[in-house]
């Protein structure tokens, strides 16, 4: 049976971890189509994995299964879960990996107050979705390694899902999962729109949580780490030096032509970014 399974991990490609997971899945469902989203997630960086998954899963056919294994708690008592949404399935550790997915499909979004140090907390499963804790061991590979649940639990469960086995067969229903708070831009007392760096891509572009709708019609002047950026453009090769553009996922990005904005600015995920209020400039 041909079904799409996507794979997102922090395993890299220099070891055999990813290949082992794919081998397990193909052994269970030889007709599955397995697509790599990324294996270059920084080790244990759950927030990065959650964001990358959020920017990618929409482009796959309805009913696709998205397997994400960034699992610093492997072997502990953390849950392994399957989440079914109206258009897709997600298989992951219950550690915040699905935070952006739940934020997207929920009608209740995060608050304006946000700290990147805030821990994950339980959040209710949105209406129209279902979730189970993966406890039925007949769908696991045996023996189960305490250090490689990606191969022995997550991969076989995703493969069995691709054979149209209902999620209720994999374990007990749960009504909440762990998520971390998603940053929401807000307007400060001086009228500046305040956001954060939420991702740095491999080119050094700084991806913020600000969207095109947050930009003033008169054009945007951006401030980050006490540096003002007045240049804006529609693509990376336009202009010189530091520049603000709207990227392919509709997020405001800060880039540097033929270089890395992250290196030039010394910026990190979590840094504050302001779109300056034209009236207060």
Secondary structure, DSSP 8 states (H G I E B T S, - for coil): ---EEEEEES--SSSSHHHHHHHHHHHH-TT-EEEEEES---TT-HHHHHHHHHHHGGGS-TT-EEEEE--TTTTSS--EEEEE-SS-EEEEESSSTTHHHHHHH-SS---S---TT---EEEE--TT-EEEEE--GGGS-SS--TT-HIIIIIHHHHHHHTTT--GGGGEEE-SEEEE------EE-TTS-EEEEEEEE-TT--EEEEEEGGGS-TT---EEETTEEE--EESSTTSSSSEEEEE-TTSEEEEEETTB-HHHHHT--TT-EEEE--GGG-
